[in-house]
Amino acid sequence: MRGALVLAAGLTVGLVTTMGTAIAASDRAEHRPTAARTTLQLADGTTIGDVRFRARRDAVQVDVELDVPDGVTAVRSFHGFHVHANDVPANGDGCLANAAEAPSTWFVSADGHLAKPGELHGAHTGDMPSLHLNLDGTAATTFMIDRLVLEDLVGRVVILHAGADNFGNVPVGTGALQYTANSADAVSLTQRTGNAGDRVACGEIVVR
C-alpha cells in the first residue's frame, strides 16, 4: 500500500509537471505577436500614413498607405524603404529630427538597417521593396516578405528615404558594361544603404 501511495504521488507530480509545461508552452504561443504597426512622420511632425505588418503562415504581410506632401522628395518615383535597427543608444532612440537642421541629420537616431552579422545591403533583414510614390504623392502597396518575423520588429523603426535604392547592385569593373569605381564614400553608401539619400520620414514600430 505504501509503495502504491508513493507511485501514485509520483504519477501526480509527473502529471502536474507535464500539465505545467504544456500550459507554459501554450502561454508562450498565445503571447506570440500577430501584428505590428507604425505611423510615419516627417521631420516637422507631419503624419504621412501608416505601415502595418501581419503574421502569415510563412511570411509577414506588409500593407502601406502614404500621402507625401509636395517638396518632401525631389521626384515622385521609387524610394528606399527599410526597417532600421534603432539599436545604438548613443545616437538617440526612435525617430528624432529637427526640421530646421540639415536633412542629413534627420532620424539618424534610427541607426543602420536591421541586419544580421555578415548581411550585405540588398539582403539585410530590414530591406524591403522600394516604395513608389505616384504623381499626387500617394503610395499604396501590399507585399509579403519572408526574411522578417514580427519578433524582429520589436524596438525597430521604418524609414522612407528621399531617393531610390540601388540595392547594392552596382557592377564595378573595367568591362564595357561595368562602372568605374566612384569615391570611397559613394561605395560605402551603396554597400550600407543603397545610396538612397536622406531619411525623410520615420515611424517607431509597435508590436502586439
C-alpha positions, 0 to 999 in steps of 0.5 A, a space after each residue: 500500500 505504501 509503495 502504491 501511495 508513493 507511485 501514485 504521488 509520483 504519477 501526480 507530480 509527473 502529471 502536474 509537471 507535464 500539465 505545467 509545461 504544456 500550459 507554459 508552452 501554450 502561454 508562450 504561443 498565445 503571447 506570440 505577436 500577430 501584428 505590428 504597426 507604425 505611423 510615419 512622420 516627417 521631420 516637422 511632425 507631419 503624419 504621412 500614413 501608416 505601415 502595418 505588418 501581419 503574421 502569415 503562415 510563412 511570411 509577414 504581410 506588409 500593407 502601406 498607405 502614404 500621402 507625401 506632401 509636395 517638396 518632401 522628395 525631389 521626384 515622385 518615383 521609387 524610394 528606399 524603404 527599410 526597417 532600421 535597427 534603432 539599436 545604438 543608444 548613443 545616437 538617440 532612440 526612435 525617430 528624432 529630427 529637427 526640421 530646421 537642421 540639415 536633412 542629413 541629420 534627420 532620424 539618424 537616431 534610427 541607426 543602420 538597417 536591421 541586419 544580421 552579422 555578415 548581411 550585405 545591403 540588398 539582403 539585410 533583414 530590414 530591406 524591403 521593396 522600394 516604395 513608389 510614390 505616384 504623381 499626387 504623392 500617394 503610395 499604396 502597396 501590399 507585399 509579403 516578405 519572408 526574411 522578417 518575423 514580427 519578433 524582429 520588429 520589436 524596438 525597430 523603426 521604418 524609414 522612407 528615404 528621399 531617393 531610390 535604392 540601388 540595392 547594392 547592385 552596382 557592377 564595378 569593373 573595367 568591362 564595357 558594361 561595368 562602372 568605374 569605381 566612384 569615391 570611397 564614400 559613394 561605395 560605402 553608401 551603396 554597400 550600407 544603404 543603397 545610396 538612397 539619400 536622406 531619411 525623410 520620414 520615420 515611424 517607431 514600430 509597435 508590436 502586439 
